[in-house]
Amino acid sequence: MQSLRFYHSLFICLLFDCIAKTASDRSHTLIGLFCVFY
């Protein structure tokens, strides 16, 4: 169950990373920090 949560958060991080590629560097940094604390 723990690994499932890990892959779920990893998927969200990858999804946000794809969105961030079209956004500014500042947004990419904020999303990165969000993923770390998520």
mmCIF entry with sequence, helices, sheets and N, C-alpha, C, O atoms, coordinates in Angstrom:
data_MODEL
# 
_entry.id   MODEL 
# 
_entity.id                         1 
_entity.type                       polymer 
_entity.pdbx_number_of_molecules   1 
# 
_entity_poly.entity_id                      1 
_entity_poly.type                           'polypeptide(L)' 
_entity_poly.nstd_linkage                   no 
_entity_poly.nstd_monomer                   no 
_entity_poly.pdbx_seq_one_letter_code       MQSLRFYHSLFICLLFDCIAKTASDRSHTLIGLFCVFY 
_entity_poly.pdbx_seq_one_letter_code_can   MQSLRFYHSLFICLLFDCIAKTASDRSHTLIGLFCVFY 
_entity_poly.pdbx_strand_id                 A 
# 
loop_
_entity_poly_seq.entity_id 
_entity_poly_seq.num 
_entity_poly_seq.mon_id 
_entity_poly_seq.hetero 
1 1  MET n 
1 2  GLN n 
1 3  SER n 
1 4  LEU n 
1 5  ARG n 
1 6  PHE n 
1 7  TYR n 
1 8  HIS n 
1 9  SER n 
1 10 LEU n 
1 11 PHE n 
1 12 ILE n 
1 13 CYS n 
1 14 LEU n 
1 15 LEU n 
1 16 PHE n 
1 17 ASP n 
1 18 CYS n 
1 19 ILE n 
1 20 ALA n 
1 21 LYS n 
1 22 THR n 
1 23 ALA n 
1 24 SER n 
1 25 ASP n 
1 26 ARG n 
1 27 SER n 
1 28 HIS n 
1 29 THR n 
1 30 LEU n 
1 31 ILE n 
1 32 GLY n 
1 33 LEU n 
1 34 PHE n 
1 35 CYS n 
1 36 VAL n 
1 37 PHE n 
1 38 TYR n 
# 
_struct_asym.id          A 
_struct_asym.entity_id   1 
# 
loop_
_struct_conf.conf_type_id 
_struct_conf.id 
_struct_conf.pdbx_PDB_helix_id 
_struct_conf.beg_label_comp_id 
_struct_conf.beg_label_asym_id 
_struct_conf.beg_label_seq_id 
_struct_conf.pdbx_beg_PDB_ins_code 
_struct_conf.end_label_comp_id 
_struct_conf.end_label_asym_id 
_struct_conf.end_label_seq_id 
_struct_conf.pdbx_end_PDB_ins_code 
_struct_conf.beg_auth_comp_id 
_struct_conf.beg_auth_asym_id 
_struct_conf.beg_auth_seq_id 
_struct_conf.end_auth_comp_id 
_struct_conf.end_auth_asym_id 
_struct_conf.end_auth_seq_id 
_struct_conf.pdbx_PDB_helix_class 
_struct_conf.details 
_struct_conf.pdbx_PDB_helix_length 
HELX_P HELX_P1 AA1 GLN A 2  ? ALA A 20 ? GLN A 2  ALA A 20 1 ? 19 
HELX_P HELX_P2 AA2 ASP A 25 ? PHE A 37 ? ASP A 25 PHE A 37 1 ? 13 
# 
_struct_conf_type.id          HELX_P 
_struct_conf_type.criteria    ? 
_struct_conf_type.reference   ? 
# 
loop_
_atom_site.group_PDB 
_atom_site.id 
_atom_site.type_symbol 
_atom_site.label_atom_id 
_atom_site.label_alt_id 
_atom_site.label_comp_id 
_atom_site.label_asym_id 
_atom_site.label_entity_id 
_atom_site.label_seq_id 
_atom_site.pdbx_PDB_ins_code 
_atom_site.Cartn_x 
_atom_site.Cartn_y 
_atom_site.Cartn_z 
_atom_site.occupancy 
_atom_site.B_iso_or_equiv 
_atom_site.pdbx_formal_charge 
_atom_site.auth_seq_id 
_atom_site.auth_comp_id 
_atom_site.auth_asym_id 
_atom_site.auth_atom_id 
_atom_site.pdbx_PDB_model_num 
ATOM 1   N N  . MET A 1 1  ? 0.837  -1.199 0.000   1.00 0.00 ? 1  MET A N  1 
ATOM 2   C CA . MET A 1 1  ? 0.000  0.000  0.000   1.00 0.00 ? 1  MET A CA 1 
ATOM 3   C C  . MET A 1 1  ? 0.881  1.261  0.000   1.00 0.00 ? 1  MET A C  1 
ATOM 4   O O  . MET A 1 1  ? 0.537  2.284  -0.592  1.00 0.00 ? 1  MET A O  1 
ATOM 5   N N  . GLN A 1 2  ? 2.017  1.148  0.679   1.00 0.00 ? 2  GLN A N  1 
ATOM 6   C CA . GLN A 1 2  ? 2.943  2.279  0.727   1.00 0.00 ? 2  GLN A CA 1 
ATOM 7   C C  . GLN A 1 2  ? 3.530  2.558  -0.657  1.00 0.00 ? 2  GLN A C  1 
ATOM 8   O O  . GLN A 1 2  ? 3.682  3.713  -1.055  1.00 0.00 ? 2  GLN A O  1 
ATOM 9   N N  . SER A 1 3  ? 3.858  1.484  -1.388  1.00 0.00 ? 3  SER A N  1 
ATOM 10  C CA . SER A 1 3  ? 4.440  1.640  -2.720  1.00 0.00 ? 3  SER A CA 1 
ATOM 11  C C  . SER A 1 3  ? 3.417  2.228  -3.692  1.00 0.00 ? 3  SER A C  1 
ATOM 12  O O  . SER A 1 3  ? 3.777  2.973  -4.604  1.00 0.00 ? 3  SER A O  1 
ATOM 13  N N  . LEU A 1 4  ? 2.144  1.890  -3.492  1.00 0.00 ? 4  LEU A N  1 
ATOM 14  C CA . LEU A 1 4  ? 1.093  2.415  -4.361  1.00 0.00 ? 4  LEU A CA 1 
ATOM 15  C C  . LEU A 1 4  ? 0.996  3.929  -4.197  1.00 0.00 ? 4  LEU A C  1 
ATOM 16  O O  . LEU A 1 4  ? 0.833  4.656  -5.176  1.00 0.00 ? 4  LEU A O  1 
ATOM 17  N N  . ARG A 1 5  ? 1.096  4.394  -2.964  1.00 0.00 ? 5  ARG A N  1 
ATOM 18  C CA . ARG A 1 5  ? 1.065  5.826  -2.683  1.00 0.00 ? 5  ARG A CA 1 
ATOM 19  C C  . ARG A 1 5  ? 2.281  6.510  -3.314  1.00 0.00 ? 5  ARG A C  1 
ATOM 20  O O  . ARG A 1 5  ? 2.192  7.626  -3.828  1.00 0.00 ? 5  ARG A O  1 
ATOM 21  N N  . PHE A 1 6  ? 3.425  5.807  -3.261  1.00 0.00 ? 6  PHE A N  1 
ATOM 22  C CA . PHE A 1 6  ? 4.657  6.356  -3.833  1.00 0.00 ? 6  PHE A CA 1 
ATOM 23  C C  . PHE A 1 6  ? 4.519  6.544  -5.342  1.00 0.00 ? 6  PHE A C  1 
ATOM 24  O O  . PHE A 1 6  ? 4.861  7.598  -5.878  1.00 0.00 ? 6  PHE A O  1 
ATOM 25  N N  . TYR A 1 7  ? 4.015  5.514  -6.021  1.00 0.00 ? 7  TYR A N  1 
ATOM 26  C CA . TYR A 1 7  ? 3.853  5.602  -7.475  1.00 0.00 ? 7  TYR A CA 1 
ATOM 27  C C  . TYR A 1 7  ? 2.804  6.638  -7.855  1.00 0.00 ? 7  TYR A C  1 
ATOM 28  O O  . TYR A 1 7  ? 2.908  7.274  -8.904  1.00 0.00 ? 7  TYR A O  1 
ATOM 29  N N  . HIS A 1 8  ? 1.798  6.808  -7.010  1.00 0.00 ? 8  HIS A N  1 
ATOM 30  C CA . HIS A 1 8  ? 0.761  7.800  -7.269  1.00 0.00 ? 8  HIS A CA 1 
ATOM 31  C C  . HIS A 1 8  ? 1.345  9.203  -7.215  1.00 0.00 ? 8  HIS A C  1 
ATOM 32  O O  . HIS A 1 8  ? 1.065  10.035 -8.078  1.00 0.00 ? 8  HIS A O  1 
ATOM 33  N N  . SER A 1 9  ? 2.165  9.463  -6.190  1.00 0.00 ? 9  SER A N  1 
ATOM 34  C CA . SER A 1 9  ? 2.789  10.778 -6.051  1.00 0.00 ? 9  SER A CA 1 
ATOM 35  C C  . SER A 1 9  ? 3.815  10.993 -7.163  1.00 0.00 ? 9  SER A C  1 
ATOM 36  O O  . SER A 1 9  ? 3.983  12.110 -7.653  1.00 0.00 ? 9  SER A O  1 
ATOM 37  N N  . LEU A 1 10 ? 4.501  9.915  -7.558  1.00 0.00 ? 10 LEU A N  1 
ATOM 38  C CA . LEU A 1 10 ? 5.490  10.006 -8.633  1.00 0.00 ? 10 LEU A CA 1 
ATOM 39  C C  . LEU A 1 10 ? 4.805  10.363 -9.948  1.00 0.00 ? 10 LEU A C  1 
ATOM 40  O O  . LEU A 1 10 ? 5.317  11.175 -10.720 1.00 0.00 ? 10 LEU A O  1 
ATOM 41  N N  . PHE A 1 11 ? 3.647  9.757  -10.201 1.00 0.00 ? 11 PHE A N  1 
ATOM 42  C CA . PHE A 1 11 ? 2.876  10.035 -11.410 1.00 0.00 ? 11 PHE A CA 1 
ATOM 43  C C  . PHE A 1 11 ? 2.436  11.495 -11.446 1.00 0.00 ? 11 PHE A C  1 
ATOM 44  O O  . PHE A 1 11 ? 2.500  12.144 -12.490 1.00 0.00 ? 11 PHE A O  1 
ATOM 45  N N  . ILE A 1 12 ? 1.989  12.007 -10.301 1.00 0.00 ? 12 ILE A N  1 
ATOM 46  C CA . ILE A 1 12 ? 1.560  13.398 -10.209 1.00 0.00 ? 12 ILE A CA 1 
ATOM 47  C C  . ILE A 1 12 ? 2.738  14.330 -10.467 1.00 0.00 ? 12 ILE A C  1 
ATOM 48  O O  . ILE A 1 12 ? 2.598  15.346 -11.147 1.00 0.00 ? 12 ILE A O  1 
ATOM 49  N N  . CYS A 1 13 ? 3.904  13.976 -9.916  1.00 0.00 ? 13 CYS A N  1 
ATOM 50  C CA . CYS A 1 13 ? 5.104  14.788 -10.127 1.00 0.00 ? 13 CYS A CA 1 
ATOM 51  C C  . CYS A 1 13 ? 5.479  14.832 -11.603 1.00 0.00 ? 13 CYS A C  1 
ATOM 52  O O  . CYS A 1 13 ? 5.829  15.889 -12.128 1.00 0.00 ? 13 CYS A O  1 
ATOM 53  N N  . LEU A 1 14 ? 5.404  13.691 -12.266 1.00 0.00 ? 14 LEU A N  1 
ATOM 54  C CA . LEU A 1 14 ? 5.730  13.632 -13.691 1.00 0.00 ? 14 LEU A CA 1 
ATOM 55  C C  . LEU A 1 14 ? 4.720  14.434 -14.500 1.00 0.00 ? 14 LEU A C  1 
ATOM 56  O O  . LEU A 1 14 ? 5.077  15.099 -15.472 1.00 0.00 ? 14 LEU A O  1 
ATOM 57  N N  . LEU A 1 15 ? 3.462  14.365 -14.093 1.00 0.00 ? 15 LEU A N  1 
ATOM 58  C CA . LEU A 1 15 ? 2.408  15.095 -14.785 1.00 0.00 ? 15 LEU A CA 1 
ATOM 59  C C  . LEU A 1 15 ? 2.635  16.600 -14.660 1.00 0.00 ? 15 LEU A C  1 
ATOM 60  O O  . LEU A 1 15 ? 2.531  17.339 -15.639 1.00 0.00 ? 15 LEU A O  1 
ATOM 61  N N  . PHE A 1 16 ? 2.949  17.042 -13.434 1.00 0.00 ? 16 PHE A N  1 
ATOM 62  C CA . PHE A 1 16 ? 3.221  18.459 -13.204 1.00 0.00 ? 16 PHE A CA 1 
ATOM 63  C C  . PHE A 1 16 ? 4.486  18.893 -13.935 1.00 0.00 ? 16 PHE A C  1 
ATOM 64  O O  . PHE A 1 16 ? 4.582  20.028 -14.401 1.00 0.00 ? 16 PHE A O  1 
ATOM 65  N N  . ASP A 1 17 ? 5.460  17.980 -14.034 1.00 0.00 ? 17 ASP A N  1 
ATOM 66  C CA . ASP A 1 17 ? 6.714  18.296 -14.712 1.00 0.00 ? 17 ASP A CA 1 
ATOM 67  C C  . ASP A 1 17 ? 6.459  18.559 -16.192 1.00 0.00 ? 17 ASP A C  1 
ATOM 68  O O  . ASP A 1 17 ? 7.060  19.460 -16.778 1.00 0.00 ? 17 ASP A O  1 
ATOM 69  N N  . CYS A 1 18 ? 5.572  17.776 -16.794 1.00 0.00 ? 18 CYS A N  1 
ATOM 70  C CA . CYS A 1 18 ? 5.215  17.978 -18.204 1.00 0.00 ? 18 CYS A CA 1 
ATOM 71  C C  . CYS A 1 18 ? 4.529  19.321 -18.391 1.00 0.00 ? 18 CYS A C  1 
ATOM 72  O O  . CYS A 1 18 ? 4.777  20.018 -19.375 1.00 0.00 ? 18 CYS A O  1 
ATOM 73  N N  . ILE A 1 19 ? 3.666  19.685 -17.447 1.00 0.00 ? 19 ILE A N  1 
ATOM 74  C CA . ILE A 1 19 ? 2.973  20.972 -17.505 1.00 0.00 ? 19 ILE A CA 1 
ATOM 75  C C  . ILE A 1 19 ? 3.973  22.104 -17.312 1.00 0.00 ? 19 ILE A C  1 
ATOM 76  O O  . ILE A 1 19 ? 3.876  23.155 -17.945 1.00 0.00 ? 19 ILE A O  1 
ATOM 77  N N  . ALA A 1 20 ? 4.941  21.866 -16.420 1.00 0.00 ? 20 ALA A N  1 
ATOM 78  C CA . ALA A 1 20 ? 5.925  22.893 -16.091 1.00 0.00 ? 20 ALA A CA 1 
ATOM 79  C C  . ALA A 1 20 ? 6.847  23.209 -17.269 1.00 0.00 ? 20 ALA A C  1 
ATOM 80  O O  . ALA A 1 20 ? 7.391  24.310 -17.357 1.00 0.00 ? 20 ALA A O  1 
ATOM 81  N N  . LYS A 1 21 ? 7.020  22.246 -18.173 1.00 0.00 ? 21 LYS A N  1 
ATOM 82  C CA . LYS A 1 21 ? 7.898  22.469 -19.319 1.00 0.00 ? 21 LYS A CA 1 
ATOM 83  C C  . LYS A 1 21 ? 7.365  23.592 -20.210 1.00 0.00 ? 21 LYS A C  1 
ATOM 84  O O  . LYS A 1 21 ? 8.124  24.217 -20.951 1.00 0.00 ? 21 LYS A O  1 
ATOM 85  N N  . THR A 1 22 ? 6.072  23.841 -20.135 1.00 0.00 ? 22 THR A N  1 
ATOM 86  C CA . THR A 1 22 ? 5.484  24.909 -20.933 1.00 0.00 ? 22 THR A CA 1 
ATOM 87  C C  . THR A 1 22 ? 5.323  26.182 -20.110 1.00 0.00 ? 22 THR A C  1 
ATOM 88  O O  . THR A 1 22 ? 4.910  27.221 -20.625 1.00 0.00 ? 22 THR A O  1 
ATOM 89  N N  . ALA A 1 23 ? 5.653  26.087 -18.821 1.00 0.00 ? 23 ALA A N  1 
ATOM 90  C CA . ALA A 1 23 ? 5.531  27.241 -17.930 1.00 0.00 ? 23 ALA A CA 1 
ATOM 91  C C  . ALA A 1 23 ? 6.908  27.874 -17.694 1.00 0.00 ? 23 ALA A C  1 
ATOM 92  O O  . ALA A 1 23 ? 7.906  27.451 -18.278 1.00 0.00 ? 23 ALA A O  1 
ATOM 93  N N  . SER A 1 24 ? 6.942  28.889 -16.832 1.00 0.00 ? 24 SER A N  1 
ATOM 94  C CA . SER A 1 24 ? 8.202  29.568 -16.536 1.00 0.00 ? 24 SER A CA 1 
ATOM 95  C C  . SER A 1 24 ? 9.054  28.756 -15.572 1.00 0.00 ? 24 SER A C  1 
ATOM 96  O O  . SER A 1 24 ? 8.578  27.798 -14.963 1.00 0.00 ? 24 SER A O  1 
ATOM 97  N N  . ASP A 1 25 ? 10.317 29.145 -15.438 1.00 0.00 ? 25 ASP A N  1 
ATOM 98  C CA . ASP A 1 25 ? 11.231 28.426 -14.543 1.00 0.00 ? 25 ASP A CA 1 
ATOM 99  C C  . ASP A 1 25 ? 10.787 28.571 -13.092 1.00 0.00 ? 25 ASP A C  1 
ATOM 100 O O  . ASP A 1 25 ? 10.977 27.655 -12.292 1.00 0.00 ? 25 ASP A O  1 
ATOM 101 N N  . ARG A 1 26 ? 10.204 29.699 -12.749 1.00 0.00 ? 26 ARG A N  1 
ATOM 102 C CA . ARG A 1 26 ? 9.740  29.924 -11.376 1.00 0.00 ? 26 ARG A CA 1 
ATOM 103 C C  . ARG A 1 26 ? 8.623  28.952 -11.032 1.00 0.00 ? 26 ARG A C  1 
ATOM 104 O O  . ARG A 1 26 ? 8.592  28.397 -9.934  1.00 0.00 ? 26 ARG A O  1 
ATOM 105 N N  . SER A 1 27 ? 7.711  28.747 -11.967 1.00 0.00 ? 27 SER A N  1 
ATOM 106 C CA . SER A 1 27 ? 6.616  27.805 -11.743 1.00 0.00 ? 27 SER A CA 1 
ATOM 107 C C  . SER A 1 27 ? 7.161  26.389 -11.619 1.00 0.00 ? 27 SER A C  1 
ATOM 108 O O  . SER A 1 27 ? 6.663  25.593 -10.824 1.00 0.00 ? 27 SER A O  1 
ATOM 109 N N  . HIS A 1 28 ? 8.184  26.078 -12.406 1.00 0.00 ? 28 HIS A N  1 
ATOM 110 C CA . HIS A 1 28 ? 8.786  24.743 -12.374 1.00 0.00 ? 28 HIS A CA 1 
ATOM 111 C C  . HIS A 1 28 ? 9.411  24.487 -11.009 1.00 0.00 ? 28 HIS A C  1 
ATOM 112 O O  . HIS A 1 28 ? 9.334  23.377 -10.482 1.00 0.00 ? 28 HIS A O  1 
ATOM 113 N N  . THR A 1 29 ? 10.035 25.529 -10.434 1.00 0.00 ? 29 THR A N  1 
ATOM 114 C CA . THR A 1 29 ? 10.660 25.395 -9.115  1.00 0.00 ? 29 THR A CA 1 
ATOM 115 C C  . THR A 1 29 ? 9.597  25.198 -8.042  1.00 0.00 ? 29 THR A C  1 
ATOM 116 O O  . THR A 1 29 ? 9.767  24.374 -7.143  1.00 0.00 ? 29 THR A O  1 
ATOM 117 N N  . LEU A 1 30 ? 8.507  25.944 -8.131  1.00 0.00 ? 30 LEU A N  1 
ATOM 118 C CA . LEU A 1 30 ? 7.424  25.824 -7.150  1.00 0.00 ? 30 LEU A CA 1 
ATOM 119 C C  . LEU A 1 30 ? 6.795  24.444 -7.209  1.00 0.00 ? 30 LEU A C  1 
ATOM 120 O O  . LEU A 1 30 ? 6.480  23.854 -6.176  1.00 0.00 ? 30 LEU A O  1 
ATOM 121 N N  . ILE A 1 31 ? 6.613  23.931 -8.416  1.00 0.00 ? 31 ILE A N  1 
ATOM 122 C CA . ILE A 1 31 ? 6.041  22.595 -8.588  1.00 0.00 ? 31 ILE A CA 1 
ATOM 123 C C  . ILE A 1 31 ? 6.993  21.543 -8.040  1.00 0.00 ? 31 ILE A C  1 
ATOM 124 O O  . ILE A 1 31 ? 6.562  20.549 -7.454  1.00 0.00 ? 31 ILE A O  1 
ATOM 125 N N  . GLY A 1 32 ? 8.297  21.766 -8.235  1.00 0.00 ? 32 GLY A N  1 
ATOM 126 C CA . GLY A 1 32 ? 9.294  20.835 -7.714  1.00 0.00 ? 32 GLY A CA 1 
ATOM 127 C C  . GLY A 1 32 ? 9.247  20.789 -6.193  1.00 0.00 ? 32 GLY A C  1 
ATOM 128 O O  . GLY A 1 32 ? 9.312  19.716 -5.594  1.00 0.00 ? 32 GLY A O  1 
ATOM 129 N N  . LEU A 1 33 ? 9.132  21.961 -5.572  1.00 0.00 ? 33 LEU A N  1 
ATOM 130 C CA . LEU A 1 33 ? 9.044  22.026 -4.113  1.00 0.00 ? 33 LEU A CA 1 
ATOM 131 C C  . LEU A 1 33 ? 7.757  21.373 -3.635  1.00 0.00 ? 33 LEU A C  1 
ATOM 132 O O  . LEU A 1 33 ? 7.743  20.698 -2.606  1.00 0.00 ? 33 LEU A O  1 
ATOM 133 N N  . PHE A 1 34 ? 6.677  21.574 -4.379  1.00 0.00 ? 34 PHE A N  1 
ATOM 134 C CA . PHE A 1 34 ? 5.393  20.970 -4.024  1.00 0.00 ? 34 PHE A CA 1 
ATOM 135 C C  . PHE A 1 34 ? 5.497  19.453 -4.029  1.00 0.00 ? 34 PHE A C  1 
ATOM 136 O O  . PHE A 1 34 ? 4.960  18.778 -3.151  1.00 0.00 ? 34 PHE A O  1 
ATOM 137 N N  . CYS A 1 35 ? 6.202  18.921 -5.040  1.00 0.00 ? 35 CYS A N  1 
ATOM 138 C CA . CYS A 1 35 ? 6.368  17.470 -5.146  1.00 0.00 ? 35 CYS A CA 1 
ATOM 139 C C  . CYS A 1 35 ? 7.166  16.928 -3.970  1.00 0.00 ? 35 CYS A C  1 
ATOM 140 O O  . CYS A 1 35 ? 6.868  15.851 -3.453  1.00 0.00 ? 35 CYS A O  1 
ATOM 141 N N  . VAL A 1 36 ? 8.177  17.674 -3.552  1.00 0.00 ? 36 VAL A N  1 
ATOM 142 C CA . VAL A 1 36 ? 9.019  17.223 -2.437  1.00 0.00 ? 36 VAL A CA 1 
ATOM 143 C C  . VAL A 1 36 ? 8.206  17.162 -1.148  1.00 0.00 ? 36 VAL A C  1 
ATOM 144 O O  . VAL A 1 36 ? 8.311  16.200 -0.387  1.00 0.00 ? 36 VAL A O  1 
ATOM 145 N N  . PHE A 1 37 ? 7.401  18.188 -0.905  1.00 0.00 ? 37 PHE A N  1 
ATOM 146 C CA . PHE A 1 37 ? 6.627  18.232 0.338   1.00 0.00 ? 37 PHE A CA 1 
ATOM 147 C C  . PHE A 1 37 ? 5.330  17.438 0.262   1.00 0.00 ? 37 PHE A C  1 
ATOM 148 O O  . PHE A 1 37 ? 4.710  17.147 1.285   1.00 0.00 ? 37 PHE A O  1 
ATOM 149 N N  . TYR A 1 38 ? 4.921  17.086 -0.971  1.00 0.00 ? 38 TYR A N  1 
ATOM 150 C CA . TYR A 1 38 ? 3.711  16.292 -1.136  1.00 0.00 ? 38 TYR A CA 1 
ATOM 151 C C  . TYR A 1 38 ? 3.962  14.880 -0.616  1.00 0.00 ? 38 TYR A C  1 
ATOM 152 O O  . TYR A 1 38 ? 3.065  14.038 -0.660  1.00 0.00 ? 38 TYR A O  1 
# 
